[in-house]
Amino acid sequence: MAPTELATSRRRPRGVDTRRQTIWIWAFLTPTIVLYGLYTLYPIVASYWYSLVEWNGFSSSQRFVGISNYQAVLADPAFWSSVKITLVFMLLVAPARILLSLLLAMLLNSPKLPLRNFFRTVYFLPVVTTTAIVGVVMQFVFDPASGPFTAFLKALGADTGIDFLGDSGTALVTAAAVYVWKFFGITMVYWLAALQTIPNELYEAARIDGAGSFHIFRYVSLPLLMPFLLIITVLTVEDTFHAFDLMQTMTGGGPFFSTEIIEIYIYRWAFSASIPQLGFASAAAVLFGLFVMVVGALQAWALVVARRSRKELS
């Protein structure tokens, strides 16, 4: 640095650099804050107001009706049917994602497995694909007339293709299986991160004592994974409540509303109805949001319990 520059930097007040740095920070943060406020915070706040009015989304007049929309939603059997379908979907997806990804993560965590990084990438690839595109592709895959899955069944001896997405008895299970495949990789990454916190010395000591693979998992891995199991379970359960894009593109809530989860129920009243009911749909959305907030509270509680358990184990 030249003597003149050094003298200038010494004379410059420290507060000037701090203010300049603060200005640049806010300059980069402002676009994100503005967009987040316009497209996230404002719709949330507006939904609470819309839930208290009768409005079709087009007319300029809004009639205040108080909690009538909430009463109508809670009295609608279709709403409770969507709640039931959402919970059934969660029970189909969450255990499968948690258990199957745990088994695969233990296999991919083994240093003896060749090309394990390659297989990790392969299993994670569906996560980064666009969910709506996956739903459209799966419509072709499960097409009862000419889909690849139908061709596979015929190769096994089946005479006719089964309409997995067109039958109310199989549509939800099929959508759940696709959802598990789509987001399987992210749960696997959670388990891989958890498994890598276990010291290798514990495994080596167990092998020296003559423990087999099952006993190592039962008495070494599983107790140390229990705090992570709680967190991963809550994260996976909460994630299953956000399946709108996949379900909408695969089934649209059909057939006969057999796959209409809460998000599709809200979408149907807000945008698909012959006369949109934005107030009614907003009330259903607020109730759904409160339900997700309860799950979020459980997640916070799970984190506290997990930290206490880890402290006790250590």
NUTI-218077 format. One record per residue (C-alpha): y, x, z. Coordinates in steps of 0.1 Angstrom, whole numbers, plus 2048, in hexadecimal, padded with zeros to 3 digits. Layout:
NUTI-218077
{yy: Y; xx: X; zz: Z} .
...
END
This chain:
NUTI-218077
{yy: 800; xx: 800; zz: 800} .
{yy: 823; xx: 80D; zz: 7F7} .
{yy: 83B; xx: 815; zz: 813} .
{yy: 853; xx: 7FA; zz: 809} .
{yy: 837; xx: 7E0; zz: 808} .
{yy: 82A; xx: 7EC; zz: 82A} .
{yy: 84D; xx: 7E9; zz: 838} .
{yy: 851; xx: 7C6; zz: 829} .
{yy: 830; xx: 7BA; zz: 838} .
{yy: 83A; xx: 7C7; zz: 85A} .
{yy: 85B; xx: 7B5; zz: 859} .
{yy: 84B; xx: 794; zz: 84D} .
{yy: 847; xx: 77B; zz: 86B} .
{yy: 824; xx: 772; zz: 873} .
{yy: 82D; xx: 74D; zz: 873} .
{yy: 836; xx: 74F; zz: 84E} .
{yy: 813; xx: 759; zz: 845} .
{yy: 804; xx: 73E; zz: 85B} .
{yy: 81A; xx: 723; zz: 84C} .
{yy: 812; xx: 72F; zz: 829} .
{yy: 7EC; xx: 72E; zz: 831} .
{yy: 7F0; xx: 70B; zz: 840} .
{yy: 802; xx: 6FF; zz: 820} .
{yy: 7E6; xx: 70C; zz: 80A} .
{yy: 7CB; xx: 6FC; zz: 820} .
{yy: 7DC; xx: 6DA; zz: 81E} .
{yy: 7E2; xx: 6DE; zz: 7F9} .
{yy: 7BC; xx: 6E1; zz: 7F3} .
{yy: 7B3; xx: 6C6; zz: 80C} .
{yy: 7CB; xx: 6AC; zz: 800} .
{yy: 7B8; xx: 6A1; zz: 7E1} .
{yy: 798; xx: 69D; zz: 7F5} .
{yy: 7AA; xx: 68A; zz: 810} .
{yy: 7BB; xx: 673; zz: 7F7} .
{yy: 79C; xx: 66B; zz: 7E4} .
{yy: 787; xx: 666; zz: 804} .
{yy: 7A2; xx: 64F; zz: 811} .
{yy: 7A4; xx: 63A; zz: 7F1} .
{yy: 77F; xx: 637; zz: 7E9} .
{yy: 76F; xx: 639; zz: 80B} .
{yy: 786; xx: 630; zz: 828} .
{yy: 79A; xx: 615; zz: 817} .
{yy: 77B; xx: 602; zz: 80A} .
{yy: 76C; xx: 603; zz: 82D} .
{yy: 78C; xx: 5F6; zz: 83D} .
{yy: 791; xx: 5DC; zz: 822} .
{yy: 76D; xx: 5CF; zz: 826} .
{yy: 775; xx: 5C5; zz: 84A} .
{yy: 793; xx: 5B1; zz: 83E} .
{yy: 780; xx: 5A1; zz: 820} .
{yy: 764; xx: 597; zz: 838} .
{yy: 77D; xx: 580; zz: 849} .
{yy: 78A; xx: 56F; zz: 829} .
{yy: 77C; xx: 559; zz: 80D} .
{yy: 782; xx: 56B; zz: 7ED} .
{yy: 770; xx: 56E; zz: 7CC} .
{yy: 77F; xx: 590; zz: 7C3} .
{yy: 794; xx: 583; zz: 7A6} .
{yy: 7AD; xx: 56A; zz: 7B2} .
{yy: 7CC; xx: 576; zz: 7C5} .
{yy: 7C8; xx: 55C; zz: 7E0} .
{yy: 7B3; xx: 564; zz: 7FF} .
{yy: 7AC; xx: 54A; zz: 819} .
{yy: 7A6; xx: 556; zz: 83C} .
{yy: 786; xx: 548; zz: 84A} .
{yy: 780; xx: 55D; zz: 869} .
{yy: 75C; xx: 563; zz: 871} .
{yy: 74F; xx: 548; zz: 85A} .
{yy: 742; xx: 562; zz: 842} .
{yy: 72E; xx: 573; zz: 85D} .
{yy: 720; xx: 551; zz: 868} .
{yy: 716; xx: 549; zz: 844} .
{yy: 705; xx: 56B; zz: 840} .
{yy: 6F2; xx: 568; zz: 860} .
{yy: 6E7; xx: 545; zz: 857} .
{yy: 6DB; xx: 550; zz: 834} .
{yy: 6B5; xx: 554; zz: 833} .
{yy: 6B9; xx: 56B; zz: 815} .
{yy: 6CC; xx: 583; zz: 82B} .
{yy: 6B1; xx: 585; zz: 845} .
{yy: 697; xx: 589; zz: 828} .
{yy: 6AB; xx: 5A7; zz: 81C} .
{yy: 6AC; xx: 5B5; zz: 83F} .
{yy: 686; xx: 5B1; zz: 841} .
{yy: 681; xx: 5C1; zz: 81F} .
{yy: 697; xx: 5DE; zz: 829} .
{yy: 684; xx: 5E4; zz: 849} .
{yy: 662; xx: 5E2; zz: 837} .
{yy: 66F; xx: 5FA; zz: 81D} .
{yy: 679; xx: 612; zz: 839} .
{yy: 657; xx: 60F; zz: 849} .
{yy: 646; xx: 617; zz: 828} .
{yy: 65D; xx: 635; zz: 820} .
{yy: 665; xx: 647; zz: 840} .
{yy: 642; xx: 64E; zz: 84D} .
{yy: 636; xx: 659; zz: 82B} .
{yy: 654; xx: 671; zz: 826} .
{yy: 651; xx: 67F; zz: 849} .
{yy: 62C; xx: 685; zz: 84A} .
{yy: 625; xx: 690; zz: 827} .
{yy: 643; xx: 6A7; zz: 826} .
{yy: 638; xx: 6B7; zz: 846} .
{yy: 615; xx: 6BF; zz: 838} .
{yy: 624; xx: 6CD; zz: 818} .
{yy: 63E; xx: 6E1; zz: 82C} .
{yy: 623; xx: 6F1; zz: 841} .
{yy: 611; xx: 6FB; zz: 821} .
{yy: 630; xx: 709; zz: 810} .
{yy: 63A; xx: 71B; zz: 830} .
{yy: 61B; xx: 731; zz: 82F} .
{yy: 623; xx: 754; zz: 824} .
{yy: 601; xx: 757; zz: 814} .
{yy: 608; xx: 73B; zz: 7FA} .
{yy: 610; xx: 74A; zz: 7D8} .
{yy: 62F; xx: 73D; zz: 7C6} .
{yy: 63A; xx: 72A; zz: 7E4} .
{yy: 65F; xx: 72C; zz: 7DB} .
{yy: 656; xx: 71E; zz: 7B8} .
{yy: 644; xx: 700; zz: 7C8} .
{yy: 660; xx: 6FA; zz: 7E0} .
{yy: 678; xx: 6F8; zz: 7C2} .
{yy: 661; xx: 6E1; zz: 7AF} .
{yy: 65D; xx: 6C8; zz: 7CC} .
{yy: 683; xx: 6C8; zz: 7D2} .
{yy: 68D; xx: 6C2; zz: 7AE} .
{yy: 68A; xx: 69B; zz: 7B0} .
{yy: 6A4; xx: 69C; zz: 7CC} .
{yy: 6BF; xx: 6A9; zz: 7B4} .
{yy: 6B8; xx: 691; zz: 798} .
{yy: 6CE; xx: 673; zz: 794} .
{yy: 6BF; xx: 655; zz: 7A7} .
{yy: 6CA; xx: 63B; zz: 78E} .
{yy: 6BA; xx: 64F; zz: 772} .
{yy: 69A; xx: 652; zz: 785} .
{yy: 699; xx: 62C; zz: 789} .
{yy: 69D; xx: 626; zz: 764} .
{yy: 682; xx: 640; zz: 75C} .
{yy: 66B; xx: 630; zz: 775} .
{yy: 66F; xx: 60E; zz: 763} .
{yy: 660; xx: 61F; zz: 744} .
{yy: 645; xx: 632; zz: 758} .
{yy: 638; xx: 611; zz: 768} .
{yy: 63C; xx: 5FC; zz: 749} .
{yy: 61D; xx: 5E6; zz: 747} .
{yy: 61B; xx: 5E7; zz: 722} .
{yy: 621; xx: 60B; zz: 718} .
{yy: 62A; xx: 61F; zz: 737} .
{yy: 619; xx: 641; zz: 73F} .
{yy: 60C; xx: 633; zz: 75F} .
{yy: 5FC; xx: 616; zz: 74D} .
{yy: 5EC; xx: 62F; zz: 734} .
{yy: 5DF; xx: 643; zz: 752} .
{yy: 5CF; xx: 623; zz: 761} .
{yy: 5BF; xx: 61A; zz: 740} .
{yy: 5B1; xx: 63D; zz: 73E} .
{yy: 5A0; xx: 637; zz: 75F} .
{yy: 591; xx: 617; zz: 752} .
{yy: 5AA; xx: 5FC; zz: 759} .
{yy: 5AB; xx: 5E2; zz: 73E} .
{yy: 5CE; xx: 5D6; zz: 742} .
{yy: 5EE; xx: 5E6; zz: 750} .
{yy: 5FA; xx: 5DA; zz: 772} .
{yy: 61F; xx: 5D0; zz: 774} .
{yy: 627; xx: 5E4; zz: 793} .
{yy: 64D; xx: 5DC; zz: 792} .
{yy: 648; xx: 5B8; zz: 785} .
{yy: 630; xx: 5AD; zz: 7A0} .
{yy: 640; xx: 5A2; zz: 7C1} .
{yy: 621; xx: 5AF; zz: 7D3} .
{yy: 624; xx: 5D3; zz: 7C6} .
{yy: 649; xx: 5D8; zz: 7BD} .
{yy: 655; xx: 5E2; zz: 7E0} .
{yy: 638; xx: 5FA; zz: 7E5} .
{yy: 63D; xx: 60A; zz: 7C3} .
{yy: 663; xx: 60E; zz: 7C9} .
{yy: 65B; xx: 61D; zz: 7EC} .
{yy: 643; xx: 636; zz: 7DC} .
{yy: 65D; xx: 641; zz: 7C2} .
{yy: 677; xx: 644; zz: 7DE} .
{yy: 65F; xx: 65A; zz: 7F2} .
{yy: 65A; xx: 670; zz: 7D3} .
{yy: 67F; xx: 672; zz: 7CB} .
{yy: 68B; xx: 67D; zz: 7EE} .
{yy: 66B; xx: 68E; zz: 7F9} .
{yy: 67A; xx: 6B0; zz: 7F4} .
{yy: 697; xx: 6AD; zz: 80C} .
{yy: 680; xx: 6A3; zz: 829} .
{yy: 66A; xx: 6C1; zz: 81F} .
{yy: 688; xx: 6D8; zz: 822} .
{yy: 68F; xx: 6CA; zz: 845} .
{yy: 66C; xx: 6D2; zz: 850} .
{yy: 66D; xx: 6F5; zz: 840} .
{yy: 68D; xx: 6FD; zz: 854} .
{yy: 67C; xx: 6F0; zz: 873} .
{yy: 65C; xx: 704; zz: 86D} .
{yy: 66F; xx: 724; zz: 868} .
{yy: 67D; xx: 722; zz: 88B} .
{yy: 65A; xx: 728; zz: 899} .
{yy: 654; xx: 74D; zz: 8A0} .
{yy: 637; xx: 75C; zz: 88D} .
{yy: 62B; xx: 76D; zz: 8AD} .
{yy: 620; xx: 74C; zz: 8BA} .
{yy: 609; xx: 746; zz: 89C} .
{yy: 5FB; xx: 769; zz: 89E} .
{yy: 5F4; xx: 765; zz: 8C3} .
{yy: 5E2; xx: 745; zz: 8BD} .
{yy: 5CD; xx: 754; zz: 8A1} .
{yy: 5C4; xx: 771; zz: 8B8} .
{yy: 5B8; xx: 758; zz: 8D2} .
{yy: 5A1; xx: 749; zz: 8B7} .
{yy: 5B5; xx: 729; zz: 8AF} .
{yy: 5AF; xx: 719; zz: 88E} .
{yy: 5C9; xx: 709; zz: 877} .
{yy: 5C6; xx: 6E6; zz: 887} .
{yy: 5C9; xx: 6F4; zz: 8AA} .
{yy: 5E7; xx: 70A; zz: 8A0} .
{yy: 5F8; xx: 6EB; zz: 893} .
{yy: 5EF; xx: 6D5; zz: 8B1} .
{yy: 5F8; xx: 6ED; zz: 8CD} .
{yy: 612; xx: 705; zz: 8BD} .
{yy: 624; xx: 6F5; zz: 8A0} .
{yy: 625; xx: 6D0; zz: 8AB} .
{yy: 634; xx: 6D5; zz: 8CE} .
{yy: 650; xx: 6EB; zz: 8C0} .
{yy: 656; xx: 6D3; zz: 8A3} .
{yy: 65A; xx: 6B4; zz: 8B9} .
{yy: 680; xx: 6B7; zz: 8BD} .
{yy: 684; xx: 6BB; zz: 898} .
{yy: 66C; xx: 69D; zz: 892} .
{yy: 684; xx: 687; zz: 8A5} .
{yy: 6A2; xx: 692; zz: 890} .
{yy: 690; xx: 691; zz: 86F} .
{yy: 683; xx: 66E; zz: 876} .
{yy: 6A5; xx: 661; zz: 87E} .
{yy: 6B4; xx: 671; zz: 85F} .
{yy: 698; xx: 664; zz: 849} .
{yy: 69A; xx: 641; zz: 857} .
{yy: 6C0; xx: 640; zz: 851} .
{yy: 6BB; xx: 64D; zz: 82E} .
{yy: 6A4; xx: 630; zz: 825} .
{yy: 6C0; xx: 617; zz: 82A} .
{yy: 6D2; xx: 625; zz: 80B} .
{yy: 6BA; xx: 61E; zz: 7EF} .
{yy: 6D1; xx: 607; zz: 7DA} .
{yy: 6D3; xx: 61D; zz: 7BB} .
{yy: 6AE; xx: 622; zz: 7B7} .
{yy: 6A5; xx: 5FE; zz: 7C0} .
{yy: 6C0; xx: 5EF; zz: 7AA} .
{yy: 6B5; xx: 603; zz: 78B} .
{yy: 690; xx: 5FE; zz: 791} .
{yy: 68D; xx: 5DA; zz: 79B} .
{yy: 6B0; xx: 5CB; zz: 7A0} .
{yy: 6A3; xx: 5BB; zz: 7C0} .
{yy: 687; xx: 5A8; zz: 7AD} .
{yy: 66F; xx: 59A; zz: 7A6} .
{yy: 677; xx: 57B; zz: 7B9} .
{yy: 68E; xx: 58F; zz: 7D2} .
{yy: 66F; xx: 5A2; zz: 7DE} .
{yy: 682; xx: 5C3; zz: 7DD} .
{yy: 6A5; xx: 5B6; zz: 7E6} .
{yy: 6B0; xx: 5CE; zz: 801} .
{yy: 6D0; xx: 5C8; zz: 814} .
{yy: 6E5; xx: 5DD; zz: 7FC} .
{yy: 6D9; xx: 5C9; zz: 7DE} .
{yy: 6E0; xx: 5A9; zz: 7F2} .
{yy: 704; xx: 5B4; zz: 7F7} .
{yy: 707; xx: 5BE; zz: 7D2} .
{yy: 6F9; xx: 59D; zz: 7C6} .
{yy: 713; xx: 588; zz: 7D9} .
{yy: 730; xx: 5A0; zz: 7D1} .
{yy: 72A; xx: 5A6; zz: 7AC} .
{yy: 70B; xx: 594; zz: 79E} .
{yy: 712; xx: 571; zz: 7A9} .
{yy: 71F; xx: 557; zz: 790} .
{yy: 73D; xx: 553; zz: 7A9} .
{yy: 741; xx: 574; zz: 7BC} .
{yy: 746; xx: 570; zz: 7E1} .
{yy: 757; xx: 590; zz: 7EC} .
{yy: 75D; xx: 583; zz: 80F} .
{yy: 739; xx: 579; zz: 815} .
{yy: 72D; xx: 59A; zz: 806} .
{yy: 745; xx: 5AE; zz: 81C} .
{yy: 739; xx: 59C; zz: 83B} .
{yy: 715; xx: 5A6; zz: 832} .
{yy: 721; xx: 5C9; zz: 82B} .
{yy: 732; xx: 5CC; zz: 84D} .
{yy: 712; xx: 5C0; zz: 85E} .
{yy: 6FE; xx: 5D9; zz: 84B} .
{yy: 717; xx: 5F4; zz: 854} .
{yy: 714; xx: 5EB; zz: 879} .
{yy: 6EF; xx: 5EE; zz: 875} .
{yy: 6F2; xx: 611; zz: 866} .
{yy: 70A; xx: 61A; zz: 882} .
{yy: 6EF; xx: 612; zz: 89B} .
{yy: 6D7; xx: 629; zz: 889} .
{yy: 6F2; xx: 644; zz: 889} .
{yy: 6F6; xx: 63F; zz: 8AF} .
{yy: 6D0; xx: 644; zz: 8B2} .
{yy: 6D4; xx: 664; zz: 89D} .
{yy: 6EE; xx: 671; zz: 8B6} .
{yy: 6D7; xx: 668; zz: 8D3} .
{yy: 6BA; xx: 67A; zz: 8C1} .
{yy: 6CF; xx: 69A; zz: 8BE} .
{yy: 6D6; xx: 69A; zz: 8E3} .
{yy: 6B2; xx: 694; zz: 8EC} .
{yy: 6A7; xx: 6AF; zz: 8D3} .
{yy: 6BE; xx: 6C9; zz: 8E2} .
{yy: 6B2; xx: 6C1; zz: 905} .
{yy: 68E; xx: 6C4; zz: 8FA} .
{yy: 695; xx: 6E6; zz: 8E9} .
{yy: 6A6; xx: 6F3; zz: 909} .
{yy: 688; xx: 6E8; zz: 91E} .
{yy: 670; xx: 6F9; zz: 905} .
{yy: 684; xx: 719; zz: 906} .
END
